[in-house]
Amino acid sequence: MNIKREFVLREIAGDLLLVPTGKTALDLNGMLTLNNVGADIWNMLPEVKDEEEIVQRLLQEYDATAEEVRPDVSAFLNKLRELNII
């Protein structure tokens, strides 16, 4: 999946944050806080082709069902789309 904006993932004081860099820092005010699954999804984005691939990878990593994972993945990706990040 294509990431349209510049961010770095950092752990700061135990929190996982997407920190905007470059021009993105000027356009967006603030950082995005992620949980561990959100960080895993973020790290997958450059190498996956679609949402279903993310779901399948998460199912291999976490003790959850596809019915539990799909809505969360969809919500996370929709938020990134809403912010024009992907």
N, CA, C and O atoms as a Tinker XYZ file with bonds, in Angstrom:
   344  protein
     1  N      0.854000   -1.170000    0.000000    73     2
     2  CA     0.000000    0.000000    0.000000    64     1     3
     3  C      0.900000    1.234000    0.000000    63     2     4     5
     4  O      1.992000    1.225000    0.569000    81     3
     5  N      0.437000    2.254000   -0.626000    73     3     6
     6  CA     1.236000    3.451000   -0.795000    64     5     7
     7  C      1.019000    4.439000    0.353000    63     6     8     9
     8  O     -0.109000    4.856000    0.617000    81     7
     9  N      2.103000    4.805000    1.028000    73     7    10
    10  CA     2.055000    5.827000    2.071000    64     9    11
    11  C      2.361000    7.160000    1.401000    63    10    12    13
    12  O      3.425000    7.331000    0.806000    81    11
    13  N      1.423000    8.109000    1.497000    73    11    14
    14  CA     1.522000    9.385000    0.801000    64    13    15
    15  C      2.227000   10.468000    1.598000    63    14    16    17
    16  O      2.660000   11.469000    1.028000    81    15
    17  N      2.347000   10.291000    2.879000    73    15    18
    18  CA     2.928000   11.330000    3.731000    64    17    19
    19  C      4.118000   10.777000    4.498000    63    18    20    21
    20  O      4.274000    9.566000    4.654000    81    19
    21  N      4.941000   11.683000    4.965000    73    19    22
    22  CA     6.173000   11.307000    5.654000    64    21    23
    23  C      5.941000   11.229000    7.165000    63    22    24    25
    24  O      5.574000   12.212000    7.807000    81    23
    25  N      6.163000   10.048000    7.704000    73    23    26
    26  CA     6.076000    9.821000    9.148000    64    25    27
    27  C      7.197000    8.887000    9.567000    63    26    28    29
    28  O      7.698000    8.104000    8.761000    81    27
    29  N      7.587000    8.973000   10.823000    73    27    30
    30  CA     8.462000    7.973000   11.433000    64    29    31
    31  C      7.737000    7.436000   12.653000    63    30    32    33
    32  O      7.058000    8.177000   13.365000    81    31
    33  N      7.887000    6.163000   12.883000    73    31    34
    34  CA     7.299000    5.521000   14.057000    64    33    35
    35  C      8.336000    5.556000   15.173000    63    34    36    37
    36  O      9.461000    5.087000   15.002000    81    35
    37  N      7.952000    6.107000   16.299000    73    35    38
    38  CA     8.853000    6.222000   17.438000    64    37    39
    39  C      8.155000    5.743000   18.702000    63    38    40    41
    40  O      6.941000    5.883000   18.855000    81    39
    41  N      8.948000    5.175000   19.601000    73    39    42
    42  CA     8.444000    4.864000   20.936000    64    41    43
    43  C      8.978000    5.934000   21.867000    63    42    44    45
    44  O     10.188000    6.091000   22.027000    81    43
    45  N      8.059000    6.667000   22.479000    73    43    46
    46  CA     8.435000    7.754000   23.373000    64    45    47
    47  C      7.694000    7.559000   24.682000    63    46    48    49
    48  O      6.463000    7.549000   24.718000    81    47
    49  N      8.450000    7.405000   25.751000    73    47    50
    50  CA     7.886000    7.203000   27.094000    64    49    51
    51  C      6.856000    6.079000   27.114000    63    50    52    53
    52  O      5.826000    6.187000   27.778000    81    51
    53  N      7.139000    4.997000   26.381000    73    51    54
    54  CA     6.262000    3.836000   26.361000    64    53    55
    55  C      5.105000    3.925000   25.384000    63    54    56    57
    56  O      4.353000    2.963000   25.232000    81    55
    57  N      4.946000    5.071000   24.713000    73    55    58
    58  CA     3.883000    5.233000   23.723000    64    57    59
    59  C      4.454000    5.089000   22.315000    63    58    60    61
    60  O      5.565000    5.539000   22.038000    81    59
    61  N      3.691000    4.464000   21.438000    73    59    62
    62  CA     4.068000    4.340000   20.034000    64    61    63
    63  C      3.425000    5.495000   19.276000    63    62    64    65
    64  O      2.202000    5.633000   19.259000    81    63
    65  N      4.258000    6.322000   18.650000    73    63    66
    66  CA     3.770000    7.521000   17.987000    64    65    67
    67  C      4.211000    7.577000   16.536000    63    66    68    69
    68  O      5.347000    7.236000   16.207000    81    67
    69  N      3.303000    8.009000   15.671000    73    67    70
    70  CA     3.659000    8.355000   14.303000    64    69    71
    71  C      3.945000    9.851000   14.307000    63    70    72    73
    72  O      3.055000   10.664000   14.555000    81    71
    73  N      5.184000   10.197000   14.032000    73    71    74
    74  CA     5.619000   11.583000   14.082000    64    73    75
    75  C      5.768000   12.089000   12.653000    63    74    76    77
    76  O      6.524000   11.513000   11.872000    81    75
    77  N      5.049000   13.169000   12.298000    73    75    78
    78  CA     5.176000   13.698000   10.950000    64    77    79
    79  C      6.540000   14.356000   10.759000    63    78    80    81
    80  O      7.086000   14.965000   11.678000    81    79
    81  N      7.076000   14.220000    9.551000    73    79    82
    82  CA     8.355000   14.832000    9.220000    64    81    83
    83  C      8.219000   15.608000    7.912000    63    82    84    85
    84  O      7.229000   15.475000    7.192000    81    83
    85  N      9.223000   16.411000    7.625000    73    83    86
    86  CA     9.234000   17.145000    6.360000    64    85    87
    87  C      7.990000   17.998000    6.187000    63    86    88    89
    88  O      7.502000   18.603000    7.142000    81    87
    89  N      7.483000   18.041000    4.968000    73    87    90
    90  CA     6.300000   18.832000    4.632000    64    89    91
    91  C      5.065000   18.367000    5.413000    63    90    92    93
    92  O      4.183000   19.169000    5.723000    81    91
    93  N      5.007000   17.085000    5.723000    73    91    94
    94  CA     3.877000   16.548000    6.480000    64    93    95
    95  C      3.762000   17.234000    7.842000    63    94    96    97
    96  O      2.653000   17.478000    8.318000    81    95
    97  N      4.899000   17.546000    8.471000    73    95    98
    98  CA     4.872000   18.217000    9.769000    64    97    99
    99  C      4.223000   19.593000    9.663000    63    98   100   101
   100  O      3.601000   20.064000   10.616000    81    99
   101  N      4.367000   20.240000    8.504000    73    99   102
   102  CA     3.745000   21.541000    8.302000    64   101   103
   103  C      2.242000   21.421000    8.059000    63   102   104   105
   104  O      1.465000   22.286000    8.463000    81   103
   105  N      1.844000   20.336000    7.392000    73   103   106
   106  CA     0.431000   20.129000    7.040000    64   105   107
   107  C     -0.403000   19.592000    8.188000    63   106   108   109
   108  O     -1.555000   19.990000    8.358000    81   107
   109  N      0.163000   18.701000    8.968000    73   107   110
   110  CA    -0.570000   18.070000   10.066000    64   109   111
   111  C     -0.051000   18.601000   11.388000    63   110   112   113
   112  O      1.157000   18.720000   11.592000    81   111
   113  N     -0.948000   18.910000   12.258000    73   111   114
   114  CA    -0.576000   19.442000   13.545000    64   113   115
   115  C     -0.663000   18.345000   14.592000    63   114   116   117
   116  O     -1.764000   17.979000   15.006000    81   115
   117  N      0.458000   17.818000   15.025000    73   115   118
   118  CA     0.455000   16.806000   16.063000    64   117   119
   119  C      0.904000   15.443000   15.581000    63   118   120   121
   120  O      1.280000   15.258000   14.423000    81   119
   121  N      0.855000   14.494000   16.501000    73   119   122
   122  CA     1.291000   13.131000   16.247000    64   121   123
   123  C      0.102000   12.189000   16.387000    63   122   124   125
   124  O     -0.935000   12.557000   16.940000    81   123
   125  N      0.264000   10.981000   15.883000    73   123   126
   126  CA    -0.763000    9.956000   16.010000    64   125   127
   127  C     -0.262000    8.880000   16.964000    63   126   128   129
   128  O      0.851000    8.380000   16.805000    81   127
   129  N     -1.064000    8.526000   17.939000    73   127   130
   130  CA    -0.704000    7.472000   18.886000    64   129   131
   131  C     -1.247000    6.147000   18.371000    63   130   132   133
   132  O     -2.408000    6.053000   17.972000    81   131
   133  N     -0.397000    5.124000   18.385000    73   131   134
   134  CA    -0.779000    3.792000   17.922000    64   133   135
   135  C     -0.658000    2.794000   19.063000    63   134   136   137
   136  O      0.124000    2.982000   19.995000    81   135
   137  N     -1.453000    1.723000   18.970000    73   135   138
   138  CA    -1.218000    0.587000   19.854000    64   137   139
   139  C     -0.285000   -0.373000   19.114000    63   138   140   141
   140  O      0.151000   -0.083000   18.000000    81   139
   141  N      0.017000   -1.503000   19.728000    73   139   142
   142  CA     0.968000   -2.444000   19.107000    64   141   143
   143  C      0.475000   -2.961000   17.759000    63   142   144   145
   144  O      1.260000   -3.107000   16.822000    81   143
   145  N     -0.814000   -3.236000   17.663000    73   143   146
   146  CA    -1.364000   -3.741000   16.395000    64   145   147
   147  C     -1.296000   -2.645000   15.329000    63   146   148   149
   148  O     -0.947000   -2.920000   14.181000    81   147
   149  N     -1.625000   -1.418000   15.700000    73   147   150
   150  CA    -1.516000   -0.304000   14.765000    64   149   151
   151  C     -0.094000   -0.140000   14.263000    63   150   152   153
   152  O      0.122000    0.113000   13.077000    81   151
   153  N      0.874000   -0.280000   15.151000    73   151   154
   154  CA     2.284000   -0.186000   14.751000    64   153   155
   155  C      2.649000   -1.337000   13.813000    63   154   156   157
   156  O      3.377000   -1.140000   12.839000    81   155
   157  N      2.147000   -2.533000   14.104000    73   155   158
   158  CA     2.401000   -3.676000   13.213000    64   157   159
   159  C      1.828000   -3.407000   11.824000    63   158   160   161
   160  O      2.480000   -3.667000   10.813000    81   159
   161  N      0.602000   -2.885000   11.785000    73   159   162
   162  CA    -0.019000   -2.575000   10.493000    64   161   163
   163  C      0.805000   -1.510000    9.776000    63   162   164   165
   164  O      1.089000   -1.648000    8.586000    81   163
   165  N      1.186000   -0.464000   10.475000    73   163   166
   166  CA     1.985000    0.617000    9.869000    64   165   167
   167  C      3.254000    0.045000    9.238000    63   166   168   169
   168  O      3.611000    0.399000    8.115000    81   167
   169  N      3.925000   -0.833000    9.963000    73   167   170
   170  CA     5.169000   -1.410000    9.443000    64   169   171
   171  C      4.939000   -2.307000    8.232000    63   170   172   173
   172  O      5.840000   -2.480000    7.412000    81   171
   173  N      3.742000   -2.879000    8.112000    73   171   174
   174  CA     3.412000   -3.734000    6.967000    64   173   175
   175  C      3.095000   -2.937000    5.710000    63   174   176   177
   176  O      3.311000   -3.427000    4.602000    81   175
   177  N      2.593000   -1.735000    5.858000    73   175   178
   178  CA     2.029000   -0.992000    4.729000    64   177   179
   179  C      2.911000   -0.937000    3.483000    63   178   180   181
   180  O      2.402000   -1.132000    2.380000    81   179
   181  N      4.212000   -0.679000    3.615000    73   179   182
   182  CA     5.010000   -0.582000    2.386000    64   181   183
   183  C      5.119000   -1.892000    1.593000    63   182   184   185
   184  O      5.434000   -1.871000    0.403000    81   183
   185  N      4.862000   -3.011000    2.239000    73   183   186
   186  CA     5.088000   -4.288000    1.559000    64   185   187
   187  C      3.826000   -5.096000    1.254000    63   186   188   189
   188  O      3.916000   -6.144000    0.614000    81   187
   189  N      2.656000   -4.635000    1.694000    73   187   190
   190  CA     1.423000   -5.387000    1.426000    64   189   191
   191  C      0.681000   -4.777000    0.248000    63   190   192   193
   192  O      0.822000   -3.592000   -0.056000    81   191
   193  N     -0.124000   -5.629000   -0.415000    73   191   194
   194  CA    -0.859000   -5.139000   -1.586000    64   193   195
   195  C     -2.275000   -4.693000   -1.250000    63   194   196   197
   196  O     -2.840000   -3.842000   -1.936000    81   195
   197  N     -2.860000   -5.276000   -0.176000    73   195   198
   198  CA    -4.246000   -4.917000    0.140000    64   197   199
   199  C     -4.575000   -5.222000    1.598000    63   198   200   201
   200  O     -3.766000   -5.778000    2.340000    81   199
   201  N     -5.774000   -4.842000    1.974000    73   199   202
   202  CA    -6.253000   -4.996000    3.342000    64   201   203
   203  C     -6.295000   -6.463000    3.779000    63   202   204   205
   204  O     -5.968000   -6.783000    4.922000    81   203
   205  N     -6.692000   -7.338000    2.883000    73   203   206
   206  CA    -6.788000   -8.760000    3.224000    64   205   207
   207  C     -5.432000   -9.348000    3.586000    63   206   208   209
   208  O     -5.343000  -10.206000    4.464000    81   207
   209  N     -4.389000   -8.900000    2.924000    73   207   210
   210  CA    -3.048000   -9.389000    3.261000    64   209   211
   211  C     -2.667000   -8.972000    4.683000    63   210   212   213
   212  O     -2.037000   -9.742000    5.407000    81   211
   213  N     -3.042000   -7.772000    5.079000    73   211   214
   214  CA    -2.790000   -7.317000    6.447000    64   213   215
   215  C     -3.535000   -8.219000    7.437000    63   214   216   217
   216  O     -2.964000   -8.661000    8.434000    81   215
   217  N     -4.809000   -8.486000    7.153000    73   215   218
   218  CA    -5.612000   -9.353000    8.020000    64   217   219
   219  C     -4.937000  -10.713000    8.171000    63   218   220   221
   220  O     -4.799000  -11.216000    9.286000    81   219
   221  N     -4.524000  -11.298000    7.077000    73   219   222
   222  CA    -3.910000  -12.629000    7.123000    64   221   223
   223  C     -2.610000  -12.624000    7.924000    63   222   224   225
   224  O     -2.345000  -13.560000    8.678000    81   223
   225  N     -1.815000  -11.597000    7.771000    73   223   226
   226  CA    -0.566000  -11.508000    8.546000    64   225   227
   227  C     -0.848000  -11.359000   10.038000    63   226   228   229
   228  O     -0.174000  -11.974000   10.865000    81   227
   229  N     -1.834000  -10.549000   10.380000    73   227   230
   230  CA    -2.168000  -10.370000   11.792000    64   229   231
   231  C     -2.698000  -11.655000   12.402000    63   230   232   233
   232  O     -2.427000  -11.947000   13.566000    81   231
   233  N     -3.449000  -12.424000   11.629000    73   231   234
   234  CA    -3.961000  -13.702000   12.134000    64   233   235
   235  C     -2.830000  -14.661000   12.471000    63   234   236   237
   236  O     -2.969000  -15.501000   13.359000    81   235
   237  N     -1.715000  -14.539000   11.769000    73   235   238
   238  CA    -0.555000  -15.381000   12.064000    64   237   239
   239  C      0.166000  -14.934000   13.339000    63   238   240   241
   240  O      0.831000  -15.733000   13.999000    81   239
   241  N      0.026000  -13.660000   13.672000    73   239   242
   242  CA     0.744000  -13.095000   14.816000    64   241   243
   243  C     -0.060000  -13.071000   16.116000    63   242   244   245
   244  O      0.510000  -13.175000   17.202000    81   243
   245  N     -1.376000  -12.935000   16.005000    73   243   246
   246  CA    -2.210000  -12.740000   17.182000    64   245   247
   247  C     -3.244000  -13.853000   17.312000    63   246   248   249
   248  O     -3.651000  -14.461000   16.322000    81   247
   249  N     -3.656000  -14.105000   18.536000    73   247   250
   250  CA    -4.687000  -15.097000   18.827000    64   249   251
   251  C     -6.047000  -14.420000   18.673000    63   250   252   253
   252  O     -6.658000  -13.992000   19.652000    81   251
   253  N     -6.505000  -14.332000   17.432000    73   251   254
   254  CA    -7.776000  -13.673000   17.131000    64   253   255
   255  C     -8.367000  -14.311000   15.883000    63   254   256   257
   256  O     -7.686000  -15.020000   15.142000    81   255
   257  N     -9.643000  -14.046000   15.671000    73   255   258
   258  CA   -10.313000  -14.563000   14.472000    64   257   259
   259  C    -10.362000  -13.468000   13.417000    63   258   260   261
   260  O    -10.194000  -12.287000   13.722000    81   259
   261  N    -10.594000  -13.870000   12.185000    73   259   262
   262  CA   -10.720000  -12.914000   11.090000    64   261   263
   263  C    -11.869000  -11.946000   11.349000    63   262   264   265
   264  O    -11.790000  -10.771000   10.990000    81   263
   265  N    -12.942000  -12.443000   11.973000    73   263   266
   266  CA   -14.096000  -11.601000   12.280000    64   265   267
   267  C    -13.760000  -10.517000   13.302000    63   266   268   269
   268  O    -14.386000   -9.457000   13.315000    81   267
   269  N    -12.782000  -10.780000   14.148000    73   267   270
   270  CA   -12.334000   -9.784000   15.119000    64   269   271
   271  C    -11.343000   -8.805000   14.494000    63   270   272   273
   272  O    -11.361000   -7.611000   14.791000    81   271
   273  N    -10.494000   -9.317000   13.639000    73   271   274
   274  CA    -9.402000   -8.516000   13.084000    64   273   275
   275  C     -9.866000   -7.591000   11.960000    63   274   276   277
   276  O     -9.474000   -6.425000   11.916000    81   275
   277  N    -10.692000   -8.101000   11.059000    73   275   278
   278  CA   -11.100000   -7.329000    9.870000    64   277   279
   279  C    -11.659000   -5.938000   10.174000    63   278   280   281
   280  O    -11.214000   -4.960000    9.572000    81   279
   281  N    -12.631000   -5.824000   11.101000    73   279   282
   282  CA   -13.186000   -4.487000   11.373000    64   281   283
   283  C    -12.140000   -3.502000   11.915000    63   282   284   285
   284  O    -12.168000   -2.316000   11.588000    81   283
   285  N    -11.230000   -4.001000   12.736000    73   283   286
   286  CA   -10.192000   -3.128000   13.294000    64   285   287
   287  C     -9.219000   -2.664000   12.219000    63   286   288   289
   288  O     -8.833000   -1.496000   12.183000    81   287
   289  N     -8.826000   -3.580000   11.348000    73   287   290
   290  CA    -7.928000   -3.219000   10.241000    64   289   291
   291  C     -8.620000   -2.202000    9.344000    63   290   292   293
   292  O     -8.021000   -1.200000    8.954000    81   291
   293  N     -9.851000   -2.454000    9.025000    73   291   294
   294  CA   -10.613000   -1.551000    8.169000    64   293   295
   295  C    -10.727000   -0.163000    8.796000    63   294   296   297
   296  O    -10.529000    0.841000    8.113000    81   295
   297  N    -11.040000   -0.098000   10.074000    73   295   298
   298  CA   -11.170000    1.186000   10.764000    64   297   299
   299  C     -9.844000    1.946000   10.766000    63   298   300   301
   300  O     -9.813000    3.154000   10.534000    81   299
   301  N     -8.758000    1.234000   11.029000    73   299   302
   302  CA    -7.436000    1.870000   11.059000    64   301   303
   303  C     -7.079000    2.418000    9.680000    63   302   304   305
   304  O     -6.642000    3.562000    9.560000    81   303
   305  N     -7.263000    1.606000    8.641000    73   303   306
   306  CA    -6.936000    2.052000    7.284000    64   305   307
   307  C     -7.851000    3.197000    6.845000    63   306   308   309
   308  O     -7.405000    4.119000    6.162000    81   307
   309  N     -9.124000    3.145000    7.232000    73   307   310
   310  CA   -10.034000    4.253000    6.899000    64   309   311
   311  C     -9.591000    5.550000    7.532000    63   310   312   313
   312  O     -9.694000    6.609000    6.912000    81   311
   313  N     -9.095000    5.486000    8.771000    73   311   314
   314  CA    -8.587000    6.693000    9.435000    64   313   315
   315  C     -7.372000    7.233000    8.682000    63   314   316   317
   316  O     -7.250000    8.442000    8.484000    81   315
   317  N     -6.482000    6.348000    8.266000    73   315   318
   318  CA    -5.315000    6.794000    7.490000    64   317   319
   319  C     -5.739000    7.409000    6.167000    63   318   320   321
   320  O     -5.153000    8.394000    5.718000    81   319
   321  N     -6.749000    6.836000    5.548000    73   319   322
   322  CA    -7.273000    7.406000    4.293000    64   321   323
   323  C     -7.890000    8.777000    4.538000    63   322   324   325
   324  O     -7.675000    9.712000    3.768000    81   323
   325  N     -8.657000    8.885000    5.613000    73   323   326
   326  CA    -9.310000   10.150000    5.964000    64   325   327
   327  C     -8.277000   11.263000    6.136000    63   326   328   329
   328  O     -8.527000   12.409000    5.763000    81   327
   329  N     -7.131000   10.930000    6.694000    73   327   330
   330  CA    -6.052000   11.893000    6.903000    64   329   331
   331  C     -5.142000   12.021000    5.676000    63   330   332   333
   332  O     -4.139000   12.734000    5.711000    81   331
   333  N     -5.501000   11.322000    4.594000    73   331   334
   334  CA    -4.734000   11.318000    3.347000    64   333   335
   335  C     -3.296000   10.841000    3.558000    63   334   336   337
   336  O     -2.356000   11.341000    2.939000    81   335
   337  N     -3.155000    9.854000    4.456000    73   335   338
   338  CA    -1.838000    9.269000    4.719000    64   337   339
   339  C     -1.577000    8.114000    3.776000    63   338   340   341
   340  O     -0.444000    7.900000    3.344000    81   339
   341  N     -2.625000    7.366000    3.453000    73   339   342
   342  CA    -2.488000    6.298000    2.445000    64   341   343
   343  C     -3.511000    6.542000    1.335000    63   342   344
   344  O     -3.580000    5.770000    0.379000    81   343
